[in-house]
Amino acid sequence: MSTIIRPAELEDLNDLTELMYDYIVGFYQNPSPPIDKVHYLIRALCDTQQGIQFVAEEDGRLVGFATLYFTFSTMKADKIAVMNDLFVKEAFRDTELESQLYLKCKNYCIDQGFANMTWITSINNTRAQSFFNKMNAVQGKDWVHFSIK
């Protein structure tokens, strides 16, 4: 099997859209966003100004993706990256491919001089938490996450 982890390209639009719907609707059971908004997001991230998406390709087909958004931290007075998504199809969870996708994000942040890479996951997603522990990530304990809809 041939695994490639690389930045997403506009040619990936349809396959990446399908993966994103698997993640948004299939995995997290969220409402399906309009396809034009998903396409806008993919296109915006392909120019790498506000963020970047990486795709995991196995034998020529996309089986996973990760999304980094770029922002700043006042506490660090520096740029940081938020890994908003790390998703692989079920058959590739807890595999070397998933690790490679995560490490691509981590190494990208190091190479680009980000102060850190941060992310959150659902409190119920114990499989992902186990994966991040295995990857030597540090679980935050100092902040409480809030959001508003």
Salt bridges, closest charged atoms under 4 A:
ASP12 OD2 - ARG6 NH1 2.76
ASP22 OD2 - LYS89 NZ 3.06
GLU57 OE1 - ARG6 NH2 2.91
ASP94 OD1 - ARG127 NH1 3.05
GLU98 OE2 - ARG127 NH2 2.79
